[in-house]
Amino acid sequence: MNAFRIGLLSGLVLATFAASWAQAQQASAPAQQVYVSKPIMVSPVTGDDKKEVVLMSVAIQPSGAVPMHTHPGDCVGAVVEGTVELLVEGQAPRRVAAGEAYNNVRGTVHGFRNVGDTQAKLLNSLVVDKGAPRVQPAAQAAKQ
C-alpha cells in the first residue's frame, strides 16, 4: 500500500513538474513576427519644415497581416513581391499584386493581409507631419 501511495505521489509531482516546464518553455519561446516595417530613409520636404518624407519597407509573412492603422499624412505604396489585400475601413478588400500601387490619404484607416504563399514585400512613401508618430493604431486614432 505504501509503494502505491509513493508511486501515486511521485506521478503527481512528475506531472506537475512537466506541466510547469511545458508552460515555461511556451512562455519563453519567441512569438513569430508576422510583419516587419522599417524606415529606409527620412528626408525633409523642401519648403516645408513641418513635413518629412519617409520611405518604408514592409515585409508580411504568408497569412500574416498588418493591423488597421493610420498615418499623419499621405501614403503612396507599391507591392514589390507577392500579393496582399488592402483593407480600408468602409470599403471592400482590394487585391494588390507585385507591380501594382495604392494610395491612402491622411487619416485613412487601413491595413494589409498577405493572401499569397510567400512573403509579401511593400514599399511605402509617406509625406507626414514631422515629429508625429508615423503609424498610429486605428484604436488610438479613433480616440482623437
N, C-alpha and C positions, 0 to 999 in steps of 0.2 A: 504494500500500500504506500509506504514511504517513497519507494522508487517511482511509483506512478505520479505522486504529488511533485516530486523533484523534476521528473520529466515534463509534467504539465507546466510547472513554474518556469523551467528552462525554456520551453517552447514559447511561452508568453513573453518572456524577456527578449528572446531572439526575434520574435515577430515585431515587438515594439521597437527594438533597435533597427531592424531592417526598414520599417516604415519611416522612422526618423531619418535614417541615412538617405532613403529614396527622396524624401522631401527636401533635404539639404542639397542633394545633387541637382534636383529640378530647380531649386531657387537660385543656385549658383551658375546654372547654365545660361550663357548669354542668349538674349532674345534675338531672333533673326530679324535684321532690319529690312523692311520691305521696300524702302526707298531711301535714297541719299540725294540731298540737294545742297549744292555748294556754289559760292560765288567764284567765278573765274577772273573777273575784272570789275573794278569800280572806277568810274570816271566822272568828273564834274560835267555839268551841262553848260556849254558856252552861253554866256549872257544871263544865266540864272543860277546864282549861288545857293538857292534854296532847293535845288533839284540835283539828282545824280542818276547816272545810267549804270545799271548793274547787269552784267552778263552772268547767267546762272546755268549750271549743268544739273540735270536731274536724271537719276537712274532709278527705274522701278522694276523690281523683281517680278517674274511671272505670277499672275493672280494677285499681285500687290496693288496698293492704292495710295495716293497722296490724299490725305483728309481735306475736306472742304475748308477753304481759306480765302482771304482777300489780300490785296496789295494796296499800299497808299499811292497808287499811280497806275499807269497803263502797263500792260504786259503783252508783248508780241513774242510768240514762240513757234518752234517747229519740232516735229518728231524727226530725229536723226536715224534711229533704229527702232524697229518693232511697230506695234500698233496699240494705241490707247483709246479709251473712251474719255472724251472731255465731258465732265459733268458740270453743268451750270444750273444754279438754282432757278427753278421755274421753267426750265427747258428740257426737251428730250435729250438723252445722251447722244453725242456725236462722235463717230469713229474718225480717228485721225491716224493715218499711216505714215511711214517713213517718207520724207519728201514733201509732206503737207504741213500747213501752218494754221495758226489760230491767233485770236486776239481777244483779250479780256480788258475792258476799260476799268478805270479806278473803281474800287469797291465791289466789283462783280464777285459774288460768292461762287467759287468753282473748285474742282478737284480733278484728279485723273485716276483711271483704273487701267492697269495693263491687262489687255484681253488676249495677248499672244502667249506663245510657249517659250519665248526667250525674253531676256531683259530688254526693256524699252528705255531709250535714251532721248531726252528732250534738251533743247537749248532755248532758254528764255532770256529776253531782253526786257528789263524793267526800267521805266523812267519814273522815279519815285521821289517823294519828299525826303530830302537829306536828313539823316539822323532818326527818321521814323523806323520802326520795325518793318523790314522788307516783306515779311509774311506774317499775317495775323490769322489765327484760327477763327473759323466762322462764328463759333460761340462767343468769342471775345468781341468780334466786330459787331455782333448784334446788340451788345450791351451799350455801345457808344452812340 
